[in-house]
Amino acid sequence: MFQVYTANDKSELSKNLIGEFKDYDEAMDCAEKAVEGKTGLRYVVEETNGCVNSYGELIASVVAEGEG
């Protein structure tokens, strides 16, 4: 599962979930469209596999980042 976020900076607090996708290409299309023409906004695409940490939070790894 791929989760697409937009963010104003590198802080976790500025991330906004845009959508979840099963296909990487669909996630990337959404991410690029979300920041297209918007200065200072960036996208982050994370992949999750359903595993959780000891706090019950999904473990995600960043697979793509980009600037708008």
Buried (B, 14 or more C-beta within 10 A) or exposed (E): EBBBBBBEEEEEEEBEEBEEBEEEEEBBEBBBEBBEEEEEBBBBBBBBEEEEEEEEEEEBEEBBBEEB
